Amino acid sequence: MRIDSHQHYWKISRGDYGWITPALPVLYRDFMPDDLEAVLQRHELDGSILVQAAPTAEETEFILSIADRHSSVLGVVGWLDLFDPGHRLQYEIYRRNPKFAGFRLMIQDMPDASRILEPDFLEALRGYAAEKVPVDLLVVSGQLEFVLPMLRQLPELHAVIDHIAKPSIKQAEIEPWFSYMEEISRFPNIYCKLSGMVTEADAQTWKLEDFTPYISRVLELFGPDRVMFGSDWPVCLLAAEYGEVVEILLRSLPDSWGEQEQARLFGLNAKEFYQL
């Protein structure tokens, strides 16, 4: 099974995508399955993981309704606010849908990322960790200093780092990103998505060589069994077409990677992680 582990759909008129404004004309329109399904077929992908793009329960319900109608959506990663005492009730509502595959913590958008170390937050997350609920971690590299101690307190957490934790590829940032990722990779239940990289590079002048140091390091740290291809479509369109995102990853793989390793990267790991 070949899977894109990270993509989005949205309807602007729904009104809860605060980050998508007319200042981003490439993204400021509706993106729905009819826009992507032919692209998935062109790249011989069986389907995708549809990830939330707004911090609301209503948007999660919206994308679950899309999944109900489209077989190309293999699983949905929703939104959950662990600071809300009612988070468990909301989770129980989501999980009634067989395509609900987990939830995403939008640490990136938190003004103070140290809040993920607060006792109530950790206790809430500990419950989901004990049940091996898949959790996406949306973080930027400067927040890894808080993610690492969180994982030390929750070593059983079944989670994936989205977008390789968004180092500044445009600025060729390697440290301290790499050192933190090296520590994080030692937790055997933590995966990493090779996604969202083109938008961290220079959107106009990026070249393949900009990405290879990051891809090589992630593959070295997490190995073939804990990495996933993700397009981050349509956000990737700010800097690259879908096919270019695929090509960047393919051309950056080690010569030693054969069909088995590529099969895991392009689907099997996502299937296992999200328990499809």
C-alpha positions in Angstrom: 0.0 0.0 0.0 1.4 3.4 -1.1 0.2 6.3 1.1 0.7 10.1 1.3 0.9 10.5 5.0 0.1 14.2 5.2 -2.2 16.4 3.1 -5.1 18.8 3.7 -8.5 19.8 2.3 -10.4 23.0 3.2 -13.3 25.2 2.3 -12.4 28.9 2.9 -16.1 29.8 3.5 -16.1 27.7 6.6 -14.2 30.6 8.3 -11.9 28.8 10.8 -8.7 28.8 8.7 -7.3 32.0 10.2 -3.9 31.5 8.7 -5.1 31.2 5.1 -5.7 34.8 4.0 -5.8 36.7 0.6 -2.1 37.4 1.3 -1.6 33.7 0.3 -3.4 33.7 -3.1 -2.1 30.3 -4.0 -3.8 28.8 -1.0 -6.8 31.1 -0.7 -9.3 28.9 -2.4 -11.1 25.6 -1.8 -9.1 22.4 -2.0 -11.1 19.2 -2.1 -10.6 15.6 -3.2 -11.4 16.3 -6.8 -8.3 18.5 -6.9 -6.0 15.7 -5.6 -7.3 12.3 -6.5 -5.9 12.3 -10.0 -2.5 13.4 -8.7 -2.5 10.5 -6.2 -3.3 8.1 -9.1 -0.5 9.6 -11.2 2.0 8.8 -8.5 0.5 5.4 -7.9 -0.6 6.2 -4.4 -3.5 4.3 -2.9 -4.7 7.2 -0.8 -3.7 9.7 1.9 -3.9 10.7 5.5 -6.0 13.8 5.8 -4.7 16.1 8.5 -6.5 18.9 10.3 -5.7 22.5 9.2 -7.7 24.5 11.7 -7.8 24.3 15.6 -11.5 23.5 15.8 -13.7 20.5 16.4 -15.9 21.7 13.6 -13.1 21.4 11.1 -12.3 17.9 12.3 -15.9 16.9 11.8 -15.8 18.5 8.3 -12.8 16.5 7.2 -14.2 13.3 8.7 -17.3 13.9 6.6 -15.0 14.1 3.5 -13.4 10.8 4.5 -16.8 9.2 4.7 -17.5 10.1 1.0 -14.0 9.4 -0.5 -12.2 6.1 -0.5 -8.9 7.9 -1.2 -8.9 9.3 2.3 -7.5 6.3 4.3 -7.4 8.1 7.7 -8.1 11.4 9.4 -5.9 13.2 11.9 -8.1 15.5 13.9 -7.6 18.4 16.3 -7.8 18.0 20.1 -7.2 20.6 22.8 -5.6 18.8 25.8 -6.0 22.0 27.8 -9.8 21.6 27.6 -11.2 19.4 30.4 -13.6 18.0 27.9 -11.0 16.7 25.5 -11.8 13.1 26.3 -15.5 13.5 25.5 -14.5 15.1 22.1 -12.1 12.2 21.4 -14.8 9.7 22.1 -17.1 11.4 19.5 -14.3 11.4 16.9 -13.4 7.8 17.4 -16.9 6.6 16.5 -15.8 7.3 12.9 -13.8 4.3 11.6 -11.5 6.6 9.6 -10.5 8.6 12.6 -6.8 7.8 12.9 -5.5 10.1 15.7 -5.1 13.7 16.6 -2.5 16.5 16.1 -1.0 18.8 18.7 -0.4 22.2 17.2 2.6 23.1 19.4 3.8 25.4 16.6 1.0 27.8 17.2 1.5 28.0 21.0 2.9 31.4 22.2 4.6 29.5 25.0 5.6 25.9 24.0 6.8 25.2 27.6 3.1 24.7 28.4 3.3 21.1 27.1 5.3 20.4 30.2 2.5 21.5 32.6 1.3 18.6 34.8 -2.3 18.6 33.5 -1.2 18.6 29.9 1.2 15.7 30.5 -1.5 13.8 32.4 -4.0 14.2 29.6 -1.4 13.0 27.0 -0.3 10.1 29.2 -3.8 8.6 28.9 -3.6 8.6 25.1 -0.1 7.3 25.2 -1.2 4.3 27.3 -3.7 3.5 24.6 -1.2 3.9 21.8 -3.3 6.6 20.1 -1.4 8.0 17.1 -0.4 11.6 17.8 1.0 14.1 15.3 3.4 16.7 16.7 3.4 20.0 14.7 6.5 21.7 16.0 9.2 24.1 14.8 12.8 23.4 15.5 13.0 26.1 18.2 10.4 24.2 20.2 12.3 20.9 20.3 13.8 21.9 23.6 10.4 21.4 25.2 9.4 18.3 23.1 12.4 16.4 24.3 11.6 16.6 28.1 8.0 15.9 27.3 9.0 12.6 25.7 11.3 11.8 28.6 8.2 12.0 30.8 6.1 10.1 28.3 8.4 7.5 26.8 5.5 5.3 25.7 3.9 8.1 23.5 3.1 6.8 20.0 3.9 10.0 18.0 5.2 11.4 14.7 7.1 14.6 14.2 5.5 16.5 11.3 7.6 18.2 8.7 11.0 17.1 10.2 10.3 19.7 12.9 10.7 22.6 10.4 14.3 23.6 10.6 15.2 26.7 8.6 16.3 25.1 5.4 16.5 28.6 3.8 19.2 29.5 6.4 20.9 26.1 6.2 20.2 25.5 9.9 21.5 22.2 11.1 22.1 22.9 14.8 20.6 22.7 17.3 17.9 21.0 15.2 20.0 17.9 14.5 21.1 17.3 18.1 17.5 17.5 19.4 16.3 15.2 16.6 19.1 12.8 17.5 17.9 12.6 21.1 14.2 12.3 20.0 15.0 9.5 17.6 16.1 7.3 20.5 12.5 6.9 21.6 11.4 3.8 19.6 7.8 4.9 19.3 8.6 8.2 17.6 8.4 8.5 13.9 9.3 11.4 11.5 7.4 12.7 8.4 9.6 13.8 5.5 7.1 16.5 4.6 6.8 20.2 4.7 10.3 20.9 3.6 9.9 22.9 0.5 8.1 25.7 2.4 11.1 25.9 4.8 13.4 26.6 1.9 13.6 29.6 -0.4 10.3 29.3 -2.3 11.8 30.8 -5.5 15.4 29.6 -5.6 15.4 26.2 -3.8 17.4 23.4 -5.3 17.7 19.7 -4.6 21.0 20.1 -2.7 19.2 22.3 -0.1 17.2 19.3 1.2 19.6 16.4 1.0 21.5 17.2 4.3 18.1 17.1 6.2 16.7 14.1 4.5 20.0 12.2 5.0 20.1 13.0 8.7 16.5 12.0 9.2 16.9 8.7 7.4 20.1 8.0 9.4 18.4 8.8 12.7 15.0 7.1 12.3 15.9 4.4 9.8 13.7 2.9 7.2 11.0 1.7 9.7 10.1 5.1 11.2 9.9 7.6 8.4 7.0 8.6 6.2 6.5 10.4 2.9 4.1 13.3 3.2 3.3 15.9 0.5 1.9 18.6 2.7 -0.3 19.4 -0.3 -1.7 22.0 -1.0 0.6 24.0 1.3 3.6 22.7 -0.7 2.2 24.6 -3.7 3.7 27.8 -2.1 7.0 26.5 -3.3 6.7 23.3 -5.4 4.3 21.1 -7.3 3.3 17.7 -5.9 5.6 15.9 -8.4 8.6 18.0 -7.4 8.0 17.1 -3.7 8.1 13.4 -4.6 11.1 13.9 -6.8 13.1 15.7 -4.1 12.7 12.8 -1.7 13.3 10.1 -4.3 16.5 11.7 -5.5 17.8 12.1 -1.9 17.5 8.5 -0.9 20.7 6.5 -0.2 21.9 4.2 -3.0 21.5 1.3 -0.5 17.7 1.8 -0.3 15.9 -0.7 -2.4 12.3 -1.6 -3.0 11.7 -2.7 0.6 12.9 0.5 2.2 11.0 2.6 -0.3 7.8 0.6 0.3 8.1 1.4 4.0 8.8 5.1 3.4 6.0 5.5 0.8 3.2 3.8 2.8 3.8 0.8 5.0 5.1 2.8 7.9 2.1 5.1 7.7 -0.2 2.1 7.5 1.3 0.7 10.7 1.6 4.0 12.6 -2.0 5.0 12.0 -3.2 1.4 12.5 -5.2 1.5 9.2 
